């Protein structure tokens, strides 16, 4: 069994990781550390009563093969050395830290799967909004078709929220993150990205409608998307309009294409807590450790009709 520890497991991301990893057939969750929570983790993480006797750890942590860090402070080498028999063999997956060194692999699995599989030891996080937009645009970048400004209108459901508020403008950090990812496939990409994001109550899903100008016929574009994702298990092109209800509770991203004259619209939906969060961390873990990427992630949507 692969031994895993979670730092700041009482966070929202950490709680989702606990739920997934407790049912992962190849993982032993050895410890779940928290600087704020104490006692049995089942009293804090809902839905796992009877599945584990683990309690939140504070200081003394057993050696593990993988550390998943849900803190915004990166894991230090001193920390790894203190808890690992062989620090060089410990994989580290960051989920919230920024400004990481260049030796961290950007964790968009559909973009960097080979790098993660071929000896990946350090993985950097992907923000949910950036992931939705990047997956909508990677096939175009791969074929050098991103040659016009990009606009993004996104809606993110936040459970329990009654108010509506927005973030907007090309100065959002996701714009730079998206540009960096797209440039890995289309080195000439330098188009502005304008993003408006609404956060609302209701569904927990994320929908991003990405618009750009492209003269290529949709009959030629669609095969590019099918080819780009045909050997990826979690991103799919739909022939029918899509809804966040199709993906909530799963590690899937669904895409839908529309075109009016030269205006191309790509709708992208995913669950920001799973595909844009804990599920992607487990996806990276699977790839880094040579497991099939679907392992532990055959999750079904739980959204009611």
VEXLUM-266747 format. One record per residue (C-alpha): residue number from 0; residue in one letter; x negated, y, z. Coordinates in nm, 3 decimals, always signed. Layout:
i: NUM; aa: a; c1: X; c2: Y; c3: Z;
...
! end
This chain:
i: 0; aa: x; c1: +0.000; c2: +0.000; c3: +0.000;
i: 1; aa: x; c1: -0.111; c2: +0.355; c3: -0.075;
i: 2; aa: x; c1: -0.130; c2: +0.559; c3: +0.244;
i: 3; aa: x; c1: +0.014; c2: +0.912; c3: +0.226;
i: 4; aa: x; c1: +0.031; c2: +1.201; c3: +0.471;
i: 5; aa: x; c1: +0.242; c2: +1.517; c3: +0.439;
i: 6; aa: x; c1: +0.131; c2: +1.851; c3: +0.582;
i: 7; aa: x; c1: +0.415; c2: +2.079; c3: +0.699;
i: 8; aa: x; c1: +0.670; c2: +1.804; c3: +0.643;
i: 9; aa: x; c1: +0.943; c2: +2.005; c3: +0.816;
i: 10; aa: x; c1: +0.962; c2: +2.243; c3: +0.518;
i: 11; aa: x; c1: +1.238; c2: +2.198; c3: +0.260;
i: 12; aa: x; c1: +0.985; c2: +2.053; c3: +0.015;
i: 13; aa: x; c1: +0.845; c2: +1.825; c3: +0.286;
i: 14; aa: x; c1: +1.188; c2: +1.694; c3: +0.381;
i: 15; aa: x; c1: +1.261; c2: +1.596; c3: +0.020;
i: 16; aa: x; c1: +0.922; c2: +1.426; c3: +0.000;
i: 17; aa: x; c1: +1.000; c2: +1.223; c3: +0.312;
i: 18; aa: x; c1: +1.329; c2: +1.105; c3: +0.163;
i: 19; aa: x; c1: +1.164; c2: +0.995; c3: -0.163;
i: 20; aa: x; c1: +0.847; c2: +0.841; c3: -0.019;
i: 21; aa: x; c1: +1.027; c2: +0.630; c3: +0.240;
i: 22; aa: x; c1: +1.185; c2: +0.444; c3: -0.052;
i: 23; aa: x; c1: +0.877; c2: +0.433; c3: -0.275;
i: 24; aa: x; c1: +0.774; c2: +0.066; c3: -0.316;
i: 25; aa: x; c1: +0.399; c2: +0.134; c3: -0.326;
i: 26; aa: x; c1: +0.371; c2: +0.404; c3: -0.058;
i: 27; aa: x; c1: +0.328; c2: +0.390; c3: +0.317;
i: 28; aa: x; c1: +0.408; c2: +0.725; c3: +0.475;
i: 29; aa: x; c1: +0.150; c2: +0.726; c3: +0.755;
i: 30; aa: x; c1: +0.214; c2: +1.067; c3: +0.905;
i: 31; aa: x; c1: +0.428; c2: +1.375; c3: +0.864;
i: 32; aa: x; c1: +0.260; c2: +1.677; c3: +1.022;
i: 33; aa: x; c1: +0.438; c2: +1.993; c3: +1.129;
i: 34; aa: x; c1: +0.325; c2: +2.303; c3: +1.315;
i: 35; aa: x; c1: +0.682; c2: +2.384; c3: +1.424;
i: 36; aa: x; c1: +0.888; c2: +2.063; c3: +1.449;
i: 37; aa: x; c1: +0.841; c2: +1.781; c3: +1.698;
i: 38; aa: x; c1: +1.000; c2: +1.447; c3: +1.781;
i: 39; aa: x; c1: +1.143; c2: +1.191; c3: +1.539;
i: 40; aa: x; c1: +1.148; c2: +1.314; c3: +1.180;
i: 41; aa: x; c1: +1.494; c2: +1.156; c3: +1.137;
i: 42; aa: x; c1: +1.638; c2: +1.423; c3: +1.368;
i: 43; aa: x; c1: +1.517; c2: +1.691; c3: +1.125;
i: 44; aa: x; c1: +1.536; c2: +1.524; c3: +0.784;
i: 45; aa: x; c1: +1.895; c2: +1.427; c3: +0.714;
i: 46; aa: x; c1: +1.986; c2: +1.097; c3: +0.554;
i: 47; aa: x; c1: +1.698; c2: +0.883; c3: +0.683;
i: 48; aa: x; c1: +1.834; c2: +0.764; c3: +1.019;
i: 49; aa: x; c1: +1.741; c2: +0.397; c3: +1.064;
i: 50; aa: x; c1: +1.475; c2: +0.405; c3: +0.791;
i: 51; aa: x; c1: +1.170; c2: +0.513; c3: +0.993;
i: 52; aa: x; c1: +1.038; c2: +0.552; c3: +1.346;
i: 53; aa: x; c1: +0.787; c2: +0.821; c3: +1.247;
i: 54; aa: x; c1: +0.756; c2: +1.129; c3: +1.466;
i: 55; aa: x; c1: +0.612; c2: +1.462; c3: +1.361;
i: 56; aa: x; c1: +0.234; c2: +1.477; c3: +1.417;
i: 57; aa: x; c1: +0.047; c2: +1.782; c3: +1.536;
i: 58; aa: x; c1: -0.326; c2: +1.715; c3: +1.564;
i: 59; aa: x; c1: -0.452; c2: +1.356; c3: +1.549;
i: 60; aa: x; c1: -0.398; c2: +1.228; c3: +1.194;
i: 61; aa: x; c1: -0.490; c2: +0.883; c3: +1.061;
i: 62; aa: x; c1: -0.690; c2: +0.837; c3: +0.737;
i: 63; aa: x; c1: -0.484; c2: +0.842; c3: +0.416;
i: 64; aa: x; c1: -0.538; c2: +0.804; c3: +0.043;
i: 65; aa: x; c1: -0.328; c2: +1.107; c3: -0.053;
i: 66; aa: x; c1: -0.251; c2: +1.435; c3: +0.124;
i: 67; aa: x; c1: +0.052; c2: +1.628; c3: +0.002;
i: 68; aa: x; c1: +0.032; c2: +1.980; c3: +0.137;
i: 69; aa: x; c1: +0.355; c2: +2.180; c3: +0.175;
i: 70; aa: x; c1: +0.179; c2: +2.478; c3: +0.334;
i: 71; aa: x; c1: +0.086; c2: +2.792; c3: +0.144;
i: 72; aa: x; c1: -0.265; c2: +2.756; c3: +0.288;
i: 73; aa: x; c1: -0.476; c2: +2.516; c3: +0.078;
i: 74; aa: x; c1: -0.621; c2: +2.203; c3: +0.233;
i: 75; aa: x; c1: -0.980; c2: +2.270; c3: +0.339;
i: 76; aa: x; c1: -1.268; c2: +2.034; c3: +0.278;
i: 77; aa: x; c1: -1.340; c2: +2.044; c3: +0.651;
i: 78; aa: x; c1: -0.993; c2: +1.908; c3: +0.722;
i: 79; aa: x; c1: -1.033; c2: +1.624; c3: +0.470;
i: 80; aa: x; c1: -1.375; c2: +1.535; c3: +0.609;
i: 81; aa: x; c1: -1.237; c2: +1.524; c3: +0.963;
i: 82; aa: x; c1: -0.962; c2: +1.270; c3: +0.884;
i: 83; aa: x; c1: -1.101; c2: +1.062; c3: +0.596;
i: 84; aa: x; c1: -1.343; c2: +0.770; c3: +0.597;
i: 85; aa: x; c1: -1.444; c2: +0.869; c3: +0.241;
i: 86; aa: x; c1: -1.341; c2: +1.231; c3: +0.171;
i: 87; aa: x; c1: -1.443; c2: +1.208; c3: -0.196;
i: 88; aa: x; c1: -1.169; c2: +0.951; c3: -0.258;
i: 89; aa: x; c1: -0.880; c2: +1.144; c3: -0.105;
i: 90; aa: x; c1: -0.632; c2: +1.288; c3: -0.355;
i: 91; aa: x; c1: -0.483; c2: +1.627; c3: -0.267;
i: 92; aa: x; c1: -0.155; c2: +1.753; c3: -0.408;
i: 93; aa: x; c1: -0.078; c2: +2.116; c3: -0.331;
i: 94; aa: x; c1: +0.287; c2: +2.222; c3: -0.349;
i: 95; aa: x; c1: +0.282; c2: +2.587; c3: -0.242;
i: 96; aa: x; c1: -0.074; c2: +2.720; c3: -0.234;
i: 97; aa: x; c1: -0.186; c2: +2.984; c3: -0.484;
i: 98; aa: x; c1: -0.525; c2: +3.101; c3: -0.612;
i: 99; aa: x; c1: -0.669; c2: +2.752; c3: -0.617;
i: 100; aa: x; c1: -1.011; c2: +2.676; c3: -0.769;
i: 101; aa: x; c1: -1.033; c2: +2.583; c3: -1.137;
i: 102; aa: x; c1: -1.104; c2: +2.218; c3: -1.056;
i: 103; aa: x; c1: -0.737; c2: +2.174; c3: -0.959;
i: 104; aa: x; c1: -0.524; c2: +2.031; c3: -1.238;
i: 105; aa: x; c1: -0.210; c2: +2.228; c3: -1.315;
i: 106; aa: x; c1: +0.067; c2: +1.988; c3: -1.212;
i: 107; aa: x; c1: +0.297; c2: +2.001; c3: -1.513;
i: 108; aa: x; c1: +0.290; c2: +1.629; c3: -1.589;
i: 109; aa: x; c1: +0.428; c2: +1.664; c3: -1.941;
i: 110; aa: x; c1: +0.133; c2: +1.890; c3: -2.022;
i: 111; aa: x; c1: -0.151; c2: +1.740; c3: -1.817;
i: 112; aa: x; c1: -0.060; c2: +1.374; c3: -1.784;
i: 113; aa: x; c1: -0.391; c2: +1.253; c3: -1.931;
i: 114; aa: x; c1: -0.594; c2: +1.471; c3: -1.695;
i: 115; aa: x; c1: -0.400; c2: +1.345; c3: -1.393;
i: 116; aa: x; c1: -0.433; c2: +0.981; c3: -1.500;
i: 117; aa: x; c1: -0.803; c2: +0.999; c3: -1.589;
i: 118; aa: x; c1: -0.952; c2: +1.055; c3: -1.247;
i: 119; aa: x; c1: -0.738; c2: +1.345; c3: -1.125;
i: 120; aa: x; c1: -0.815; c2: +1.415; c3: -0.757;
i: 121; aa: x; c1: -0.678; c2: +1.767; c3: -0.703;
i: 122; aa: x; c1: -0.340; c2: +1.892; c3: -0.830;
i: 123; aa: x; c1: -0.197; c2: +2.244; c3: -0.825;
i: 124; aa: x; c1: +0.173; c2: +2.332; c3: -0.792;
i: 125; aa: x; c1: +0.416; c2: +2.438; c3: -1.062;
i: 126; aa: x; c1: +0.694; c2: +2.682; c3: -0.974;
i: 127; aa: x; c1: +1.043; c2: +2.553; c3: -1.065;
i: 128; aa: x; c1: +1.130; c2: +2.846; c3: -1.292;
i: 129; aa: x; c1: +0.798; c2: +2.826; c3: -1.475;
i: 130; aa: x; c1: +0.849; c2: +2.452; c3: -1.522;
i: 131; aa: x; c1: +1.193; c2: +2.499; c3: -1.677;
i: 132; aa: x; c1: +1.060; c2: +2.759; c3: -1.922;
i: 133; aa: x; c1: +0.739; c2: +2.573; c3: -2.004;
i: 134; aa: x; c1: +0.922; c2: +2.250; c3: -2.083;
i: 135; aa: x; c1: +1.153; c2: +2.451; c3: -2.309;
i: 136; aa: x; c1: +0.858; c2: +2.594; c3: -2.504;
i: 137; aa: x; c1: +0.575; c2: +2.338; c3: -2.503;
i: 138; aa: x; c1: +0.680; c2: +2.170; c3: -2.832;
i: 139; aa: x; c1: +0.679; c2: +2.510; c3: -3.005;
i: 140; aa: x; c1: +0.338; c2: +2.597; c3: -2.862;
i: 141; aa: x; c1: +0.202; c2: +2.260; c3: -2.970;
i: 142; aa: x; c1: +0.290; c2: +2.349; c3: -3.332;
i: 143; aa: x; c1: +0.178; c2: +2.715; c3: -3.305;
i: 144; aa: x; c1: +0.535; c2: +2.846; c3: -3.342;
i: 145; aa: x; c1: +0.537; c2: +3.093; c3: -3.051;
i: 146; aa: x; c1: +0.478; c2: +3.417; c3: -3.238;
i: 147; aa: x; c1: +0.747; c2: +3.649; c3: -3.102;
i: 148; aa: x; c1: +0.843; c2: +3.794; c3: -2.761;
i: 149; aa: x; c1: +1.021; c2: +3.558; c3: -2.522;
i: 150; aa: x; c1: +1.315; c2: +3.642; c3: -2.299;
i: 151; aa: x; c1: +1.440; c2: +3.424; c3: -2.016;
i: 152; aa: x; c1: +1.776; c2: +3.443; c3: -1.840;
i: 153; aa: x; c1: +1.780; c2: +3.203; c3: -1.546;
i: 154; aa: x; c1: +2.029; c2: +3.114; c3: -1.274;
i: 155; aa: x; c1: +1.925; c2: +2.925; c3: -0.961;
i: 156; aa: x; c1: +2.182; c2: +2.782; c3: -0.723;
i: 157; aa: x; c1: +2.089; c2: +2.815; c3: -0.357;
i: 158; aa: x; c1: +2.316; c2: +2.608; c3: -0.135;
i: 159; aa: x; c1: +2.492; c2: +2.806; c3: +0.136;
i: 160; aa: x; c1: +2.419; c2: +3.142; c3: -0.029;
i: 161; aa: x; c1: +2.720; c2: +3.367; c3: -0.086;
i: 162; aa: x; c1: +2.548; c2: +3.675; c3: -0.221;
i: 163; aa: x; c1: +2.399; c2: +3.716; c3: -0.568;
i: 164; aa: x; c1: +2.063; c2: +3.881; c3: -0.622;
i: 165; aa: x; c1: +1.814; c2: +3.897; c3: -0.903;
i: 166; aa: x; c1: +1.447; c2: +3.922; c3: -0.982;
i: 167; aa: x; c1: +1.342; c2: +4.054; c3: -1.317;
i: 168; aa: x; c1: +1.071; c2: +4.184; c3: -1.542;
i: 169; aa: x; c1: +0.751; c2: +4.062; c3: -1.704;
i: 170; aa: x; c1: +0.564; c2: +4.136; c3: -1.380;
i: 171; aa: x; c1: +0.707; c2: +3.826; c3: -1.213;
i: 172; aa: x; c1: +0.428; c2: +3.581; c3: -1.120;
i: 173; aa: x; c1: +0.600; c2: +3.310; c3: -1.324;
i: 174; aa: x; c1: +0.534; c2: +3.509; c3: -1.642;
i: 175; aa: x; c1: +0.157; c2: +3.479; c3: -1.597;
i: 176; aa: x; c1: +0.192; c2: +3.112; c3: -1.499;
i: 177; aa: x; c1: +0.395; c2: +3.038; c3: -1.814;
i: 178; aa: x; c1: +0.150; c2: +3.227; c3: -2.036;
i: 179; aa: x; c1: -0.142; c2: +3.030; c3: -1.894;
i: 180; aa: x; c1: +0.031; c2: +2.695; c3: -1.952;
i: 181; aa: x; c1: +0.143; c2: +2.775; c3: -2.307;
i: 182; aa: x; c1: -0.205; c2: +2.900; c3: -2.396;
i: 183; aa: x; c1: -0.340; c2: +2.552; c3: -2.322;
i: 184; aa: x; c1: -0.160; c2: +2.435; c3: -2.638;
i: 185; aa: x; c1: -0.150; c2: +2.756; c3: -2.844;
i: 186; aa: x; c1: -0.468; c2: +2.945; c3: -2.766;
i: 187; aa: x; c1: -0.353; c2: +3.245; c3: -2.970;
i: 188; aa: x; c1: -0.038; c2: +3.292; c3: -2.759;
i: 189; aa: x; c1: -0.017; c2: +3.648; c3: -2.627;
i: 190; aa: x; c1: +0.353; c2: +3.734; c3: -2.648;
i: 191; aa: x; c1: +0.532; c2: +3.923; c3: -2.369;
i: 192; aa: x; c1: +0.767; c2: +3.718; c3: -2.148;
i: 193; aa: x; c1: +1.064; c2: +3.900; c3: -1.994;
i: 194; aa: x; c1: +1.240; c2: +3.713; c3: -1.714;
i: 195; aa: x; c1: +1.564; c2: +3.785; c3: -1.531;
i: 196; aa: x; c1: +1.656; c2: +3.538; c3: -1.257;
i: 197; aa: x; c1: +1.986; c2: +3.532; c3: -1.069;
i: 198; aa: x; c1: +2.013; c2: +3.342; c3: -0.741;
i: 199; aa: x; c1: +2.363; c2: +3.239; c3: -0.644;
i: 200; aa: x; c1: +2.555; c2: +3.005; c3: -0.418;
i: 201; aa: x; c1: +2.712; c2: +2.683; c3: -0.541;
i: 202; aa: x; c1: +2.521; c2: +2.425; c3: -0.742;
i: 203; aa: x; c1: +2.164; c2: +2.351; c3: -0.638;
i: 204; aa: x; c1: +2.045; c2: +2.333; c3: -0.999;
i: 205; aa: x; c1: +1.841; c2: +2.570; c3: -1.211;
i: 206; aa: x; c1: +1.937; c2: +2.674; c3: -1.565;
i: 207; aa: x; c1: +1.708; c2: +2.880; c3: -1.786;
i: 208; aa: x; c1: +1.812; c2: +3.007; c3: -2.129;
i: 209; aa: x; c1: +1.495; c2: +3.086; c3: -2.324;
i: 210; aa: x; c1: +1.525; c2: +3.299; c3: -2.639;
i: 211; aa: x; c1: +1.270; c2: +3.377; c3: -2.907;
i: 212; aa: x; c1: +1.254; c2: +3.442; c3: -3.280;
i: 213; aa: x; c1: +1.153; c2: +3.152; c3: -3.504;
i: 214; aa: x; c1: +1.205; c2: +3.122; c3: -3.880;
i: 215; aa: x; c1: +1.166; c2: +2.743; c3: -3.883;
i: 216; aa: x; c1: +1.497; c2: +2.564; c3: -3.945;
i: 217; aa: x; c1: +1.653; c2: +2.389; c3: -3.647;
i: 218; aa: x; c1: +1.657; c2: +2.067; c3: -3.847;
i: 219; aa: x; c1: +1.277; c2: +2.084; c3: -3.843;
i: 220; aa: x; c1: +1.249; c2: +2.202; c3: -3.483;
i: 221; aa: x; c1: +1.460; c2: +1.927; c3: -3.327;
i: 222; aa: x; c1: +1.222; c2: +1.643; c3: -3.437;
i: 223; aa: x; c1: +0.931; c2: +1.836; c3: -3.283;
i: 224; aa: x; c1: +1.103; c2: +1.820; c3: -2.943;
i: 225; aa: x; c1: +1.199; c2: +1.455; c3: -2.976;
i: 226; aa: x; c1: +0.842; c2: +1.367; c3: -3.072;
i: 227; aa: x; c1: +0.689; c2: +1.578; c3: -2.793;
i: 228; aa: x; c1: +0.890; c2: +1.407; c3: -2.520;
i: 229; aa: x; c1: +0.956; c2: +1.061; c3: -2.662;
i: 230; aa: x; c1: +0.701; c2: +0.895; c3: -2.433;
i: 231; aa: x; c1: +0.787; c2: +1.105; c3: -2.126;
i: 232; aa: x; c1: +1.042; c2: +0.958; c3: -1.888;
i: 233; aa: x; c1: +1.179; c2: +1.272; c3: -1.725;
i: 234; aa: x; c1: +1.227; c2: +1.533; c3: -1.999;
i: 235; aa: x; c1: +1.490; c2: +1.474; c3: -2.265;
i: 236; aa: x; c1: +1.648; c2: +1.663; c3: -2.556;
i: 237; aa: x; c1: +2.028; c2: +1.651; c3: -2.547;
i: 238; aa: x; c1: +2.249; c2: +1.660; c3: -2.854;
i: 239; aa: x; c1: +2.532; c2: +1.807; c3: -2.644;
i: 240; aa: x; c1: +2.554; c2: +2.120; c3: -2.426;
i: 241; aa: x; c1: +2.407; c2: +2.059; c3: -2.082;
i: 242; aa: x; c1: +2.499; c2: +2.146; c3: -1.724;
i: 243; aa: x; c1: +2.309; c2: +2.153; c3: -1.395;
i: 244; aa: x; c1: +2.545; c2: +1.876; c3: -1.278;
i: 245; aa: x; c1: +2.360; c2: +1.645; c3: -1.519;
i: 246; aa: x; c1: +2.034; c2: +1.677; c3: -1.325;
i: 247; aa: x; c1: +2.103; c2: +1.767; c3: -0.959;
i: 248; aa: x; c1: +1.942; c2: +1.507; c3: -0.736;
i: 249; aa: x; c1: +1.720; c2: +1.370; c3: -1.016;
i: 250; aa: x; c1: +1.369; c2: +1.420; c3: -1.146;
i: 251; aa: x; c1: +1.498; c2: +1.504; c3: -1.495;
i: 252; aa: x; c1: +1.477; c2: +1.813; c3: -1.712;
i: 253; aa: x; c1: +1.728; c2: +1.833; c3: -1.998;
i: 254; aa: x; c1: +1.691; c2: +2.061; c3: -2.300;
i: 255; aa: x; c1: +1.946; c2: +2.182; c3: -2.556;
i: 256; aa: x; c1: +1.868; c2: +2.375; c3: -2.876;
i: 257; aa: x; c1: +2.080; c2: +2.636; c3: -3.057;
i: 258; aa: x; c1: +1.990; c2: +2.865; c3: -3.347;
i: 259; aa: x; c1: +2.158; c2: +3.171; c3: -3.502;
i: 260; aa: x; c1: +1.965; c2: +3.290; c3: -3.808;
i: 261; aa: x; c1: +1.610; c2: +3.332; c3: -3.671;
i: 262; aa: x; c1: +1.715; c2: +3.349; c3: -3.305;
i: 263; aa: x; c1: +1.630; c2: +3.026; c3: -3.124;
i: 264; aa: x; c1: +1.780; c2: +2.955; c3: -2.781;
i: 265; aa: x; c1: +1.660; c2: +2.667; c3: -2.566;
i: 266; aa: x; c1: +1.862; c2: +2.584; c3: -2.255;
i: 267; aa: x; c1: +1.668; c2: +2.404; c3: -1.985;
i: 268; aa: x; c1: +1.820; c2: +2.254; c3: -1.668;
i: 269; aa: x; c1: +1.653; c2: +2.085; c3: -1.371;
i: 270; aa: x; c1: +1.687; c2: +2.044; c3: -0.996;
i: 271; aa: x; c1: +1.433; c2: +2.287; c3: -0.840;
i: 272; aa: x; c1: +1.409; c2: +2.077; c3: -0.522;
i: 273; aa: x; c1: +1.335; c2: +1.750; c3: -0.705;
i: 274; aa: x; c1: +1.201; c2: +1.795; c3: -1.061;
i: 275; aa: x; c1: +1.076; c2: +2.142; c3: -0.966;
i: 276; aa: x; c1: +0.952; c2: +2.029; c3: -0.626;
i: 277; aa: x; c1: +0.919; c2: +1.701; c3: -0.437;
i: 278; aa: x; c1: +0.991; c2: +1.476; c3: -0.737;
i: 279; aa: x; c1: +0.714; c2: +1.639; c3: -0.936;
i: 280; aa: x; c1: +0.473; c2: +1.588; c3: -0.645;
i: 281; aa: x; c1: +0.555; c2: +1.216; c3: -0.647;
i: 282; aa: x; c1: +0.527; c2: +1.210; c3: -1.028;
i: 283; aa: x; c1: +0.175; c2: +1.353; c3: -0.996;
i: 284; aa: x; c1: +0.094; c2: +1.102; c3: -0.721;
i: 285; aa: x; c1: +0.204; c2: +0.813; c3: -0.943;
i: 286; aa: x; c1: -0.011; c2: +0.931; c3: -1.231;
i: 287; aa: x; c1: -0.318; c2: +1.000; c3: -1.017;
i: 288; aa: x; c1: -0.301; c2: +0.651; c3: -0.865;
i: 289; aa: x; c1: -0.233; c2: +0.456; c3: -1.184;
i: 290; aa: x; c1: +0.131; c2: +0.375; c3: -1.107;
i: 291; aa: x; c1: +0.412; c2: +0.386; c3: -1.362;
i: 292; aa: x; c1: +0.548; c2: +0.738; c3: -1.354;
i: 293; aa: x; c1: +0.904; c2: +0.617; c3: -1.285;
i: 294; aa: x; c1: +0.805; c2: +0.438; c3: -0.964;
i: 295; aa: x; c1: +1.017; c2: +0.562; c3: -0.676;
i: 296; aa: x; c1: +1.185; c2: +0.824; c3: -0.895;
i: 297; aa: x; c1: +1.484; c2: +0.643; c3: -1.045;
i: 298; aa: x; c1: +1.714; c2: +0.895; c3: -0.881;
i: 299; aa: x; c1: +2.078; c2: +0.939; c3: -0.980;
i: 300; aa: x; c1: +2.267; c2: +1.267; c3: -0.992;
i: 301; aa: x; c1: +2.495; c2: +1.305; c3: -0.693;
i: 302; aa: x; c1: +2.687; c2: +1.612; c3: -0.811;
i: 303; aa: x; c1: +3.065; c2: +1.553; c3: -0.792;
i: 304; aa: x; c1: +3.289; c2: +1.587; c3: -1.094;
! end
